Amino acid sequence: MQVNLAKDVFIWTEAFNCGEILDPMLKSYLAHNEFELNIFGTSKDFNHVTVKSPLLKFHDLSMDKKTSKIETRILNKYQYGHKGTAELWKYLIIKRSERYFIHLDSDTIFLADAITDLIESVKLKGYSLAGSRRPYLHRPYRKLGIDGIKLDKLPDVVATDCFIFDKKLIQKRPYWYLNRKIVGRRPLKHPVVDFFDPVSFEIITKGGLVLYMDSPNDGTSSVTNFDSDFMQKRISFAAVGSGLNFYKNPNVETSPGYKNFALSSYSLFAKWLLNKDIGILPLDAPEIVSKLEKLNQTTWSIR
């Protein structure tokens, strides 16, 4: 069953400039999943990885003349936040032959198998986009002005930390436009709230069905159900990789608010999973801390 499910599915994570956070994610992934995971980063990032498994496929784009320039572009664009991530995603969507793509954030800690659920949603249930809900109408920000009115009228999409999409419904050319759609810099007639959302709306517009894994019975406008089975299968941080990148490269261009959040999120991750004090106040996240306090880092389960 696992082999059949994995056919035509590409699963990946990226850790450019933040290889130090990979070990906990990879160990927890291997404890609960049997699918091949592709990891993109630099050789320097991979030097931080101690775990070994035939399921882990490390991709150092600089090792091949055909892709070394792509890595250079990716690293250069990481100086401008998520533009580097978008450059990698664009390359994968264009070059990979698989139809179904699963992306996992490199700061995710798995407590159970969430990957099978995602694959079954597209292969067995006929959905084209699946993951935890990213609210639009019930978002807590950008509620004012014309953009606020337009955003309120849009259906929810899904978060990109642990999700699957059908590449068949994505228009790849022109490549510069694909890049803009991934970054989320408003290439559509309406605003969006986050990275990759324009691509999600493209999938929806072309008839793709969305499965909100955390709240499948709550319609197209609701809130994320953090107590759901899907959400409880992992500990989800946010912006840890970005925080580590900012910690090592303080001149990266981004908003001060996001930079401070990312640094505090990395501080929380480092304290509990890397046994490291970076000298920055950790993010105040009692729900995450309550799980980390009970986390068995051998079995990667909650005690």
N, C-alpha and C positions, 0 to 999 in steps of 0.2 A: 504493500500500500504506500509506504513512504517513497519508494523508488518511482512509482507511477505518479504520485502527487508532484514530485520534484521535476518531472519532465516539463520543459519549456518555461521554467521559473528561474529567475535570476535574483539572488538575495545578496545585498551588499550593505556595507557601512564604510565610512571614511574617517580618517584620523590624521589629516595633514596638520602638522605642527602641534599635535596633541597625543602622540603615541603613548604617553605615560598613563593615560586613562584606559587603554585597551584591555589590559589583563583582566580586571574584574568583569568587564562585559563579556569577554570571550569565554572565561571560565564558567560564568553563569549560563551562557548560551549553550555550551557543550554539555552542561549538566542536564539540560532539558530538551535539546533538539538534535535531530539526526540529519538535518539538511546542510548541504555545502554552503558556507558563508564566504563571500569575497570581501577582502579588506583592502582598501586603497589608502596609501600614504607614502611616505618617503622611507628610504632605508634607515634613516635616523630614527623615525617613528617606530619602525619594526624592531629596532634594537632593544626597545623597552619591553617587548613581549617575551614572556617566559613559557607560556603554555604552547603545547604542540598537539596537532591532530591532523589527520588526513582530510578532515572536513573544512579546515581553514586554508583558504587560498589567498596568499598575499600578493598584491599587485604593486610593484614599484615601476611606474611608468617611465622613469629615467633610464631603465635598463635596456630599453629598445629605442633605436634611432627613430622609429616611426611615431613613437609616443612621447619622446623626451621633451619635445616642444610643447606638448599638451600639458605636461607636468609644470613646465616653466610658467605657462599662462595661468594654471590653477594657483600656483604659489603666489604669483604676482597679484592675482585678484583677491587672495585672502587678506591682502592689506586693506581691502574695502569690504570687510565683513563677509556676507554670504555670497558674494559674487564668485568667490572661488568654488564654493559648493555647487553653484549653478553651472559653472564651467565643466565640472566633473559629471554632473547629472546629464547635461547636454551630450557630452561625449558618449556616455553609456547608452543613452536612448538611441543615438544615431548608430553606434557601432555594434551593440550587442544584438544577437539574433533572437533571443528569447522574447516571448509575447508578454509574459507576466513579470512584473518587477516588484520586489519587496525591499523597502528601505528600512534600516534599523539605525537609530542614533547610537553612536559609540559610547554614550554615557548611560545606556540602558542596563539595568540589572534584571535578568530573567529569573522568575520564581517558578515557572511552569512553561509548558509548550504553548506559545501563542502563534507560532508559525503555521501549524497545521490548520488552525482556525481561519487564518487569512487565506491560505491556498484553497481550502474547501469553499470559501465564500465566492471565489471566481470560477473555480473549476466544476464544482458540484451544484452551486446555487445560482450561477449566472450573473453575478454582480461584476461590475467593471472597476469599482473603486471601493475599498473597505479599510476601515481603521477607526480609531476613536473619534468622536464628534468634535469638530471645530465650529463652535456656535457663531452664527451671524446675527440673527435677530436678538439673541440673548447674550451678546458679547458685553463686557463691562467697560468698553472703551470706544472712542470715536462715535459718540452718540449724537453729536451736534452737527448743524449745518447740512448742506445739500448731500455731502458724502454720507452722513449719518442716515439720512432718509433713504438713500439708494441702498446702503448696506442692509438696512432693516428689511428690505424687500427680497433679499437673496436667500436661497436655501443654504443650509449648513453644508460644509465640506468636511474633510477629515484631517486630523493632525498627521504630520509627516514623520513622527518619531518611530512609528511601528505601523506600517501600512502597505497595502498592495494596490497596484493599478494595472490596467490593461493597456499596453503600449499601442495596440492596434488602433485605438481611438485618438491618438495624438498626431497632429500634423507636424512633421519634422522640419519641413522647409518653409520659408528660408531659415537658416540656422540661427541668424542673429535674432530673429523673432522668437524662435524656440527658447533662446537664452533669456529673453525678456519675460516670457511667460513663466519660466521656472523661477526667476528672481522674484516675480510678483510685482514688477514696476508698472502696473496699470497699462497693459497693452490692450485691454478690453474697453468697451464703452462704459463700463461701470467700475467703481473702485473695488479693491479686495483688501483683506486684512493681513495676509501673511504669504510667506514663501510658498511657491508651487500652486497657490489657489487658482490662478488663471488656467493652469493645465487641468485642474480638477473641474472647473466650470466648462472647459472645452469637452471633457469626457461626458459631463452631464448633458450639455447641449446636443451632443451627437447620439443621445439616447442611452448612454451608459447608466446603469443603476448603481446607487450608492448604498452600502451597508454600514450603518453606524454600529460598530461592534459592541459598543458600551450601552447603547440604548436603541435597539433595532425597532422597537414598537412605539417610539415617541415622535414619529413623523419627521418632516424635513426641517423643523425649527424647534430646538429644545436646548437642553444643557447637557454637558458631559456628566455621565454617571460614573463617578470615581469609585463607587462601591461595586461596580459590575465585575463579573467573572473575568472579562477581558482585561480590565484595568488592574485587577488584583494579581494577574499573572506576571507582573513586573513592577519594579520600582522605577518610576520615570522622573528623571531629573530634567533640567532645561538649561541649555546654553553652557554646559560644563566644558565642552571642547572649545567653545568661543572664549570662555573665561580663562582657560589655560593659555590659549593663543594671546589674549590680551595681557596676561601675566608675564609672558615671555617677550611680547612685542607691544609695549604700551603705546606706541605711536600709530597703531592701527586705527583707521578712520571709521568711526561709528558714533551713535548717539551716546552722550554721557550716561543717560539713564540705563540703556541696555548694557553698557560696559560695566557699570557698577553692579547690576543684577548678575551678569555673567561671572564676574569675579567672585561674588559672594556665593554663587552656586558652585563654582569650582572649589571654593574653600570648604563648603559642606561635603562635597564628594571626596576631596583629599583627606579630610579629617577621618571619615568613617571607612573609606575603602582603600586609601593609600597610606593610612597611618602617618599623615603629614600635616603639619601646621604651616600655612603659608603666610601667616601674619595679617590676614584679612578676616574680618568678622564673618562667620558663616551665615548663609541664608537662613532666615527664620522660617522654617518649614516643619512644624511639629508632626504633621502626618507622615512625612518622609522619615523623620528622625525616629518615630515610633516603630517603623518597619526596620530601620537600620539597627536599632537596639536589639531586635529579635532575630536578626539575620544570621544564619549559620553559613559562614563563608567557605565551608567544605562541601556541604550538600547544596548550597545556594537555595535554601528554603527558609521560611519563617518558623522559628521554634515554637 
